[in-house]
Amino acid sequence: MATDRYAVIGHGISYSRSPQIHSWFAQQCGQSLVYGLIDTPPESFAAGVQAFLADGGRGLNVTVPFKQQALALADTASERAREAGAVNTLAVQPGGRLLGDNTDGAGLVRDLVANLRCELAGARVLLLGAGGAARGVIAPLLRAGLAQLQVANRTAARAVELARLFAPLGPVTALADTAAAGSAGRAGAQSDGAWDLVINATSASHAGELPAIPAGAVGTHTLCYDMGYAQRDTVFQQWARAAGAGQVANGLGMLVEQAAESFLLWRGVRPDTAPVLARLRNEP
Ligand code: ATR
């Protein structure tokens, strides 16, 4: 029987760690599979997926900038993919239908809870950003039982819109103006003392920029988490250390945990993520 094939598809992803992660997972679990990388221009996304599947591919991870398009392409979508408005995992189901799932939120929550020992139940959380990355993690965070989730974004209207969308799921508000540090926002609660957790879900790190952060947001008990990652500390991580955050982390753990969730969906077995995460950190 031919070896099952998987891949990550995106644009400008030559540095993706996903092939390495999945090959270590496969070794660890004794699974026979190959995992490749498809870097495709935006206009060729759908054709790239169809060609991979027509050639016998069993599943894909989908990354920037195709996660929304992947939702439209799937024959059926999981509830968490519909909530996120995006798909990061495609799986060919028995019978040939294409399932779209999203494991990003579960990956973030697992990294926070299992790896970083962050107590989410009852936590007050500030989420910076209101794009696709932020949207994908709001529902799983609220389901973890937060006391408060405040969304702050450079374009305030997008934060207001996300808070409105997810309000039925839990206590989510929008800070209408992050630049007006400490002043009450039109549409939401005022930043009130240090948060337990501050998550950077903006894409500002890619440009080496720091999003506006309300004054007093960080204290010695605060975990500052950048959903992005790089070999060195991101600007946000550097800022968080200087601001005196108790704990600072990047999104490498989230990357490994979302990959494990995808692997589980495809192969029915969840890899042990700890050794893979340690190896990634040691072999940059
Ligand atoms: P992604 O899928 O990575 O979330 P996106 O949907 O384009 O990408 O969203 C990018 C997010 O990062 C947005 O919240 C964006 O703010 P705006 O809505 O105001 O555009 C935020 N962002 C990007 N660059 C930023 C910067 N330099 N400072 C602050 N926020 C920034």
Residues whose N, C-alpha, C, O or C-beta is under 5 A from the ligand:
A	BS01	ATR	G129 A130 G131 G132 A133 A134 N153 R154 T155 R158 A201 T202 S203 A204 E209 L210 P211 A212
